[in-house]
């Protein structure tokens, strides 16, 4: 894996996030938090989980900090509060990505999970996991949004590649 490939994956990740956020911005406050038969309870829950995982992993990658808990849904009472945090997180991750070399991506990092269990993995493997994890939970949010007549549209990587002419 090289730096250009990882940047492409994260560019896709943020493109897909933007599509979900754009669709979610049309929800009422009630729709944002209502139970939606999703693994994290609501559209807000799915989206907070996605952002929180990106944050948690960046803290491990960039800061060498292993958090003991992820940010929780209640920390984001409004759509705007999540959107603001996510924009800041995207900016921080993009800056970090711009600093990485191919050698960095192929190095191993050590961290502990939220339960304190230690792990060591190749950085690019973990970064690909972040994008893949986001795909799963954006998909859940997309189901909830579609049920409320606010589909985000196609979220596939190939749709991003074609749209951007890559």
Steps between C-alpha positions, in 0.01 A plus 500: 500500500627846423408848618305577181285190544419581863415858406263371230324278754462784747388740228231246418419467871444874536304522174266227629478667843400825328220323313367354825529832681325686217208254514488509881490880502143472365376306803288648772642494852260213578605297193868554590462324835203265461555124523582369154569126541873559444783349703559834676131574548443807284640683202682725746636192675635351178658827393651577841647151510657549156654835594608375842683204348685730258599720795606207720719349228660834407590552863674161497675565166603859535511571870595156632209529743282199571166630623307296755162602352359636177304824485135420571175589327387727784798728438335602172146610577455671164594425145703822494709393800599177326562675170736748670699228679519289183629793294776558755582129503517484121736799494727337761503166317573662164795687652629175648458315169698770320792438736528125434761331286475154347742378769274642773200315358686170503628539857337338798331693776420385851184598683243369742131464431238666720516201736878537543597198287828569314535456123757568232407536132628645176378859473346472153303192607346701781432797275325278245297364792386853589366556149338156488344549843359833384348327199308262727351767724436752222306217338290464812440875514409492129234236569349718771516809280342316207214380721433869573511592129846660523721252316862613472527330162779270387782470754719250314870558450458456125237776497756730663772399251271559204366831634852629556628366165773291662 
